[in-house]
Amino acid sequence: MATDSATLDPQPASPKRAPRAESPRIRSPAAPIARGIGLDQPFFNDKNRAFWILQSIGWGGYFLLRSLSGFANSMGWMWLVHTLLLTATGYSLTLLLASLFRRVIRMRPVLTLVLSLLAVMLASSAFSVIETWSYSTFVKPNSKPVGVEYLGAILLNFSLLAAWAALYYGINYFLLLEEQIDQREKLESQASTAQLAMLRYQLNPHFLFNTLNSISTLVLLKQTERANAMLARLSSFLRYTLANEPTANVTLAQEVETLKLYLEIEKMRFEERMRPKFRIESETIGAKLPSLLLQPLIENAIKYAVTPSETGANIWITATREGQAVRIEVADDGNGEGSDLAASPSTGVGLANIRDRLSQAYGAAHRFETKKNDRGGFSVIIEIPYESGDKA
């Protein structure tokens, strides 16, 4: 069997790290109240709710400050009626402005600016007229404003409504920007997922071609029993690998099991000439990595170390934990011809595929190195961030 020499190292090089205890969740006594009014969720998740909350808080604060200002200046209780009317007017006018702004916010910036300024000026004029009338009716009944005197408060009201409009546009442009960023991230994620799927699917035809070519050779040599056995193992391998999502990560233990299935197929061709040896630290068997990441490396070792040699070659698959990373090495003791493959600008499907998949999955947070080793053969070293998965 191809996996007679495959073992899990029972003594890891580094001591096991104790799992970090999770911090207990602190439950706030105000949590039920926050949940009842919807504040346990991100504030702007419901834009409509967020608008009404901000609108009510803002104009409530306006009413409170103007009321306190009037009482501090001994304006009497009718000032409260006057302030209440102004608050209701401002609240209503800003609702109309919000209705208009929702329609013009997606227009060209210049058109949005012009229409918004005109709307704020018109609303400020109406606000000033109502304020002047209310003041002369409830606070100073003896005053009789005429003509342009009704616009006496327009500057203050324009500043107030312009600030409200600026806040409205600021929040909404921020939300639009966040929405566009989310959409871009989703598109980038979809593109990355599609790229990973393409790279993953690229392996199946490549592997199938080599295996079916071996089966064809066995049939031509009339070794039907061996051909049937290889077909059965190929079927098991494909059933195992196709059950996984093309972009999903698997644990290192699952990847090793997949490699064993693959090696059983290759063992039909090379018998004792191929001698795989697994040295997997127990600390690493739960580490996550892209599925079928290591199979092309084994395939290259077979092609450049086992096939050319009459006595075959050893293939070592080693995995160790190094801090927050996992170091995986696939090495052979062949004649080192694999280094010519690594130096070549065209490295075929295997190594080029792995480089692309690692770049897609980890960006700059990985290491990929090829070199001649001290056994005279070829080594490929991969270091990826340690991401824990379920241990098999």
C-alpha positions in Angstrom: 0.0 0.0 0.0 1.1 3.5 -0.7 0.4 4.7 2.8 2.2 2.1 4.9 4.9 4.6 5.8 2.4 7.4 6.5 2.4 8.3 10.2 1.3 11.2 12.4 4.2 12.4 14.6 3.0 11.8 18.2 5.6 14.1 19.6 5.4 17.6 18.2 8.5 19.7 18.1 6.9 22.5 20.1 4.7 22.1 23.2 1.0 22.3 22.9 -0.5 25.6 23.6 -3.4 25.7 26.0 -6.6 27.0 24.4 -7.4 30.5 25.3 -10.4 30.8 27.6 -13.2 32.9 26.1 -14.0 36.1 28.1 -17.5 35.9 29.6 -20.0 38.1 28.0 -21.1 41.0 30.2 -24.8 41.5 30.1 -25.9 45.1 30.5 -29.0 45.8 32.6 -30.0 48.2 29.9 -29.9 45.5 27.2 -33.7 44.7 27.4 -34.5 48.4 27.0 -32.1 48.8 24.1 -33.5 45.7 22.4 -37.0 47.0 22.9 -36.4 50.3 21.1 -34.1 48.6 18.4 -30.8 50.0 19.6 -29.2 46.6 20.0 -28.6 46.6 16.2 -26.3 48.9 14.1 -27.9 52.3 14.2 -28.1 52.8 10.4 -29.2 49.3 9.6 -32.8 50.6 9.4 -32.3 54.0 7.7 -36.0 55.0 8.2 -35.8 54.3 11.9 -32.5 56.2 12.2 -34.0 59.2 10.4 -37.0 59.5 12.8 -34.8 59.1 15.8 -32.3 61.8 14.8 -35.2 64.1 13.6 -36.9 63.8 16.9 -33.8 64.2 19.0 -32.6 67.2 17.0 -35.9 69.1 17.2 -36.5 68.1 20.7 -33.1 69.6 21.6 -34.1 72.8 19.6 -37.4 73.1 21.7 -35.5 72.6 25.0 -32.8 75.1 24.3 -35.1 77.8 23.0 -37.5 77.3 25.9 -34.6 77.6 28.4 -33.3 80.7 26.6 -36.8 82.4 26.8 -37.3 81.6 30.5 -33.8 82.9 31.2 -34.8 86.2 29.6 -38.1 86.3 31.5 -40.2 86.0 28.3 -43.2 84.4 30.2 -45.1 81.2 29.6 -46.4 82.2 26.2 -42.9 81.8 25.0 -43.4 78.1 25.5 -46.3 78.2 23.1 -44.3 80.2 20.6 -41.4 77.8 20.8 -43.7 74.8 20.5 -45.1 76.3 17.3 -41.6 77.0 15.9 -40.5 73.4 16.7 -43.5 72.0 14.9 -42.9 74.3 11.9 -39.2 73.3 11.7 -40.0 69.6 12.1 -42.6 69.8 9.3 -40.4 71.9 7.0 -37.5 69.5 7.3 -39.7 66.6 6.5 -40.6 68.3 3.3 -36.9 69.0 2.6 -36.0 65.4 3.3 -38.7 64.3 0.8 -37.1 66.6 -1.8 -33.5 65.7 -1.0 -34.2 62.0 -1.4 -35.1 62.7 -5.0 -32.2 65.1 -5.9 -29.4 63.4 -4.0 -28.6 61.1 -6.9 -28.6 63.9 -9.5 -25.5 65.6 -10.8 -23.8 67.4 -7.9 -24.3 70.9 -9.3 -28.0 70.4 -9.9 -28.3 68.9 -6.4 -26.6 71.9 -4.8 -28.7 74.5 -6.7 -32.0 72.8 -6.0 -31.1 72.2 -2.3 -30.1 75.9 -1.8 -33.3 77.1 -3.4 -35.3 74.7 -1.2 -33.5 75.8 1.9 -34.0 79.5 1.1 -37.7 79.0 0.4 -38.2 77.0 3.6 -36.2 79.7 5.6 -38.5 82.4 4.3 -41.6 80.4 5.3 -40.1 79.7 8.7 -39.3 83.4 9.2 -42.8 84.5 8.3 -44.3 82.0 10.8 -41.8 82.9 13.5 -42.5 86.6 13.1 -46.3 86.1 13.1 -46.1 83.8 16.2 -43.9 86.3 18.1 -46.3 89.2 17.4 -49.3 87.0 18.3 -48.2 85.2 21.5 -45.2 87.0 22.9 -45.6 90.7 21.9 -49.3 91.1 20.8 -48.9 94.9 20.5 -46.3 94.6 17.7 -47.6 94.7 14.1 -44.9 93.6 11.6 -45.5 94.6 8.0 -43.8 93.8 4.7 -40.2 92.7 4.8 -40.3 92.7 8.7 -41.7 89.1 8.3 -38.3 88.1 7.0 -36.5 89.5 10.1 -35.5 86.0 11.3 -34.5 84.6 7.9 -30.7 84.6 8.5 -31.1 82.6 11.7 -33.6 80.2 10.1 -31.4 79.8 7.0 -28.4 78.9 9.1 -30.5 76.4 11.1 -32.0 74.7 8.0 -28.7 74.8 6.1 -27.0 73.0 9.0 -29.8 70.5 9.0 -29.4 70.0 5.2 -25.6 69.6 5.5 -26.1 67.0 8.2 -28.7 65.2 6.1 -26.5 65.1 3.1 -23.4 64.2 5.1 -25.1 61.1 6.7 -26.7 60.0 3.4 -23.5 60.4 1.4 -21.7 58.4 4.1 -24.3 55.7 3.8 -24.1 55.7 0.0 -20.3 55.4 0.2 -20.6 52.5 2.7 -23.1 50.8 0.4 -20.8 51.2 -2.6 -17.8 49.9 -0.6 -19.9 46.8 0.5 -20.9 46.2 -3.1 -17.3 46.5 -4.3 -16.1 44.1 -1.6 -18.9 41.6 -2.6 -17.8 41.9 -6.2 -14.2 41.5 -5.3 -15.1 38.5 -3.1 -17.1 36.9 -5.9 -14.2 37.5 -8.4 -11.8 36.0 -6.0 -14.1 33.0 -5.4 -14.5 32.5 -9.1 -10.7 32.7 -9.6 -10.1 30.1 -6.8 -12.8 27.8 -8.3 -11.2 28.1 -11.7 -7.7 27.3 -10.3 -9.2 24.4 -8.2 -11.1 22.9 -11.2 -7.9 23.3 -13.3 -6.4 20.4 -11.4 -9.0 17.8 -12.2 -8.4 17.6 -16.0 -4.7 17.7 -15.5 -4.7 14.9 -13.0 -7.3 12.9 -15.0 -5.2 13.1 -18.1 -2.1 11.6 -16.4 -4.1 8.9 -14.6 -6.2 7.8 -17.6 -3.0 7.7 -19.7 -1.6 5.2 -17.1 -4.8 3.2 -17.3 -4.6 3.2 -21.1 -1.0 1.9 -20.9 -2.1 -0.9 -18.6 -5.0 -1.9 -20.9 -2.6 -2.0 -23.9 -0.3 -4.2 -21.9 -3.4 -6.4 -21.2 -3.0 -5.9 -17.4 -6.7 -5.7 -17.0 -6.8 -6.5 -13.3 -4.4 -3.6 -12.4 -6.3 -1.3 -14.8 -9.6 -2.1 -13.1 -8.1 -1.6 -9.7 -6.7 1.8 -10.7 -10.1 2.8 -12.1 -11.8 1.8 -8.8 -9.3 3.9 -6.8 -9.6 6.8 -9.3 -13.4 6.7 -8.7 -12.9 6.8 -4.9 -10.5 9.7 -5.2 -12.8 11.7 -7.5 -15.8 11.0 -5.2 -13.8 12.2 -2.2 -12.5 15.4 -3.8 -15.6 16.4 -5.7 -17.6 16.3 -2.5 -15.7 19.4 -1.3 -16.6 22.9 -2.5 -14.0 24.1 -4.9 -13.3 27.3 -2.8 -13.6 25.6 0.6 -10.8 25.1 3.0 -10.1 21.7 4.5 -8.1 20.6 7.5 -4.6 19.3 7.0 -5.8 15.9 8.2 -8.4 15.8 5.4 -5.8 16.9 2.9 -3.5 14.0 4.0 -6.3 11.5 3.6 -6.9 12.9 0.0 -3.2 12.5 -0.7 -3.3 8.9 0.5 -6.1 8.1 -2.0 -4.0 9.7 -4.7 -0.9 7.8 -3.7 -2.8 4.6 -3.8 -3.5 5.2 -7.5 0.1 6.1 -8.2 1.3 3.0 -6.2 -0.3 0.9 -8.9 2.2 2.3 -11.4 5.4 2.6 -9.4 5.0 -0.1 -6.6 8.0 0.0 -4.3 9.8 2.6 -6.4 7.6 5.3 -4.8 8.1 5.6 -1.0 6.0 8.4 0.6 6.6 9.4 4.2 4.3 11.6 6.2 5.6 13.5 9.2 2.7 15.6 10.4 2.8 17.2 13.8 -0.3 16.6 15.8 -0.5 20.3 16.5 -1.1 21.0 12.8 -3.7 18.4 11.8 -6.5 20.9 12.4 -5.0 23.7 10.4 -7.0 24.9 7.4 -5.7 25.1 3.9 -7.2 25.2 0.3 -8.3 21.7 -0.8 -6.0 19.8 -3.1 -3.2 22.3 -2.5 -0.5 19.6 -2.0 -1.5 17.1 -4.7 0.4 18.9 -7.5 3.5 18.9 -5.4 3.4 15.2 -4.9 2.7 14.8 -8.7 5.8 16.9 -9.5 7.9 14.8 -7.1 6.7 11.6 -8.8 7.4 13.1 -12.3 10.9 14.5 -11.6 12.2 12.2 -8.8 10.4 8.8 -9.0 9.9 8.3 -12.7 13.5 9.0 -14.0 15.1 6.7 -11.4 15.3 2.9 -11.6 15.3 2.7 -7.8 12.6 5.3 -7.4 12.7 7.9 -4.7 11.5 8.9 -1.2 8.9 11.6 -0.9 8.6 13.4 2.5 5.5 15.4 3.4 6.3 17.4 6.6 4.1 19.8 8.5 5.2 21.8 11.6 3.7 24.6 13.6 5.9 27.7 13.7 4.2 30.4 15.9 1.1 31.7 14.1 2.0 29.9 10.9 2.0 26.3 9.5 5.1 25.2 7.6 4.5 22.5 5.0 7.4 20.9 3.0 7.2 18.4 0.2 10.7 17.0 -0.5 12.3 14.2 -2.5 15.7 12.7 -2.8 15.7 12.5 -6.6 18.4 14.1 -8.8 17.1 17.6 -8.2 15.7 18.1 -11.7 12.6 19.6 -10.1 14.7 22.7 -9.5 14.9 23.2 -13.3 11.1 23.2 -13.3 11.0 25.9 -10.6 13.5 28.1 -12.4 11.6 27.8 -15.7 9.3 30.7 -16.5 6.7 28.1 -17.6 6.1 25.8 -14.7 3.0 24.0 -16.0 -0.2 23.6 -14.1 1.3 22.4 -10.8 3.5 25.1 -9.2 2.0 28.0 -11.1 -1.5 26.9 -9.9 -0.3 26.7 -6.3 1.3 30.2 -6.4 -1.9 31.7 -7.8 -4.1 29.9 -5.2 -1.9 31.0 -2.3 -2.0 34.6 -3.6 -5.7 34.5 -3.9 -6.3 33.0 -0.5 -3.7 34.8 1.6 -2.3 37.7 -0.3 1.1 38.6 1.0 0.6 36.6 4.2 2.2 33.5 2.9 5.6 32.1 1.8 6.2 29.8 -1.2 9.8 28.7 -1.8 11.4 26.0 -4.1 15.0 24.9 -3.7 17.4 21.9 -3.8 17.6 20.2 -0.5 20.5 18.5 1.4 19.3 15.1 0.2 20.2 16.1 -3.4 16.6 16.3 -4.3 14.0 19.1 -4.6 11.9 20.8 -1.9 8.8 23.0 -2.0 8.1 24.9 1.2 4.8 26.6 2.0 4.1 28.7 5.0 0.5 29.9 5.6 -1.3 31.5 8.6 -2.6 29.0 11.1 -6.4 28.9 10.9 -7.9 26.3 13.2 -10.4 23.8 11.9 -12.1 20.7 13.3 -9.5 18.0 14.0 -10.1 14.7 12.2 
